[in-house]
Amino acid sequence: MPVCTTACIQTRGVYVRRGSDITDCGMECPHTRDVLQLYRVCGDEETKLLELWCDNSWSYNHWDPRLHLNTSSGCWRLTDARKDDSCLYVLWRHNRSGGFQRSTAITVLDPVLISNITSNSSRLGQDIAVSVQFSGEEAAVAWEVDRGSLPDRFRLIDDNRMLIIPSAQREDSGRRLRVRITNPVSDETREYQLEITDPRILPRSLAVAAALAVGILLSAVIIFYSKTRRNVPTDNVEMQMNGPSEENGHPPRADQSGAVIFSVVLYKC
């Protein structure tokens, strides 16, 4: 690449979302004797990409079919940006007065993507940690509570990836936490509703539920017994007393003397 002999323009930085197009201009031909060359510098590796001769509008792509040049506008476009396209792109213009340089540092980034928001606890009085999991580079994380700023007792740790609610209180229940994650090529927001449970309420609830279950069971037994009593008919009971008697004019036997036998005969009406 030629050495800057007259004037050097300061490098500017541009962020590009992966998969989108990288575009830049400056390869127009105000003078017919200008020669323009576009280079790419990635670390120690330097590659010539485009060349344009203004006297006859001759251009040549030295590099990749993804790269296109519009000679009328002087703008070039690199389609379907990849991570390895993050390099310094240098444009040289040569003419009678010498040459000058225009450079652009292109950084290709993935967009941020929030995958999940979780909390370690929801119990009243405990410290609750709400954390956000996301992917993406050069991301900035910001939290809001009920569409406003964080209460003074809330604090952020781990580069704002985790929000701590110390000694969770009853009024914290139902709060809407809003996390916003941005990087130079994307912006994503997710909400999370805070739930607070009182561990003392659970045993009471179980006791009430058990009492209700017993009451329902007893009521069912009483109702069943009442219906059964109404459906069973009244039985007639006849009791007869049989004692020893003389048969064929013979007195009762000694083993029958003094013996009394009761018999109960049941029959339905």
Residue pairs with C-beta under 8 A, 6 or more apart in sequence:
1 39
1 41
1 46
1 90
1 92
2 37
2 92
2 94
2 99
4 99
4 100
4 101
5 98
5 99
6 97
6 98
6 99
6 100
7 100
7 101
8 100
8 101
9 100
9 101
9 102
9 103
11 88
11 103
11 104
11 105
12 103
12 104
12 105
13 104
13 105
13 107
14 22
14 24
14 104
14 105
14 106
14 107
15 107
15 108
15 109
15 183
15 184
15 185
16 22
16 81
16 85
16 106
16 107
16 108
16 109
16 185
17 81
17 108
17 109
17 110
17 111
17 185
17 186
18 81
18 82
18 83
18 108
18 109
18 110
18 111
19 80
19 81
20 81
21 77
21 78
21 79
21 80
21 81
22 77
22 78
22 81
22 85
22 89
22 106
22 108
23 75
23 76
23 77
23 78
24 75
24 76
24 89
24 91
24 104
25 73
25 74
25 75
25 76
26 74
26 91
26 93
26 102
27 36
27 38
27 50
27 52
27 69
27 71
27 74
27 75
27 76
27 91
28 73
28 74
29 36
29 52
29 54
29 57
29 71
29 74
31 54
31 95
32 54
32 55
33 54
33 55
33 95
33 96
34 54
34 93
34 94
34 95
35 51
35 52
35 53
35 54
35 93
35 94
35 95
36 50
36 51
36 52
36 54
36 91
36 92
36 93
36 94
37 48
37 50
37 51
37 52
37 91
37 92
37 94
38 48
38 49
38 50
38 51
38 76
38 89
38 90
38 91
38 92
39 46
39 47
39 48
39 49
39 89
39 90
39 91
39 92
40 46
40 47
40 49
40 63
40 87
40 88
40 89
40 90
41 47
41 87
41 88
41 89
41 90
42 84
42 86
42 87
42 88
47 62
47 63
48 62
48 63
49 61
49 62
49 63
49 64
49 67
49 76
49 89
50 59
50 60
50 61
50 62
50 63
50 67
50 69
50 76
51 59
51 60
51 62
52 58
52 59
52 69
52 71
53 59
57 71
59 69
59 71
61 67
61 69
64 78
66 78
66 79
66 80
67 76
67 77
67 78
68 76
68 77
68 78
68 79
69 75
69 76
69 77
70 76
70 77
78 85
81 106
81 108
82 108
83 108
83 110
85 106
85 108
86 106
86 107
86 108
87 105
87 106
88 103
88 104
88 105
88 106
89 103
89 104
89 105
89 106
90 101
90 102
90 103
91 101
91 102
91 103
91 104
92 99
92 100
92 101
93 99
93 100
93 102
107 184
109 136
109 137
109 138
109 183
109 184
109 185
110 135
110 136
110 137
111 136
111 183
111 185
111 186
111 188
112 134
112 135
112 136
112 139
112 181
112 182
112 183
112 186
112 187
112 188
113 134
113 135
113 136
113 188
114 132
114 133
114 134
114 179
114 181
114 188
114 190
115 133
115 134
115 135
116 132
116 133
117 130
117 131
117 132
117 133
117 177
117 179
117 190
117 192
118 130
118 131
118 133
119 128
119 129
119 130
119 131
119 192
119 194
120 128
120 129
120 131
121 127
121 128
121 129
121 168
122 128
122 168
122 194
122 195
122 196
122 197
123 168
123 196
123 197
123 198
123 199
124 168
124 169
124 170
124 196
124 197
124 198
124 199
125 167
125 168
126 167
126 168
127 164
127 165
127 166
127 167
127 168
128 164
128 165
128 168
128 172
128 194
129 162
129 163
129 164
129 165
130 162
130 163
130 165
130 177
130 192
130 194
131 158
131 161
131 162
131 163
132 141
132 161
132 162
132 179
132 181
132 190
134 181
134 188
136 181
136 183
136 186
137 183
138 183
138 184
139 181
139 182
139 183
140 160
140 181
140 182
140 183
141 159
141 160
141 161
141 179
141 180
141 181
142 160
142 179
142 180
142 181
142 182
143 150
143 156
143 160
143 163
143 177
143 178
143 179
143 180
144 150
144 177
144 178
144 179
144 180
145 151
145 154
145 175
145 176
145 177
145 178
146 175
146 176
147 176
147 178
150 156
150 163
153 165
153 166
154 163
154 164
154 165
154 166
155 163
155 164
155 166
156 162
156 163
156 164
157 164
163 177
163 179
165 172
165 194
168 196
169 196
170 196
170 198
172 194
172 196
173 194
173 195
173 196
174 193
174 194
174 195
175 193
175 194
176 191
176 192
176 193
176 194
177 191
177 192
177 193
177 194
178 189
178 190
178 191
178 192
179 189
179 190
179 191
179 192
180 187
180 188
180 189
181 187
181 188
181 189
182 188
233 268
233 269
234 269
235 266
235 268
236 266
236 267
236 268
236 269
237 264
237 266
238 264
238 265
238 266
238 267
239 262
239 263
239 264
239 265
240 262
240 263
240 264
240 265
241 260
241 261
241 262
242 260
242 261
242 262
242 263
243 259
243 260
243 261
244 252
244 253
244 256
244 257
244 259
245 252
246 252
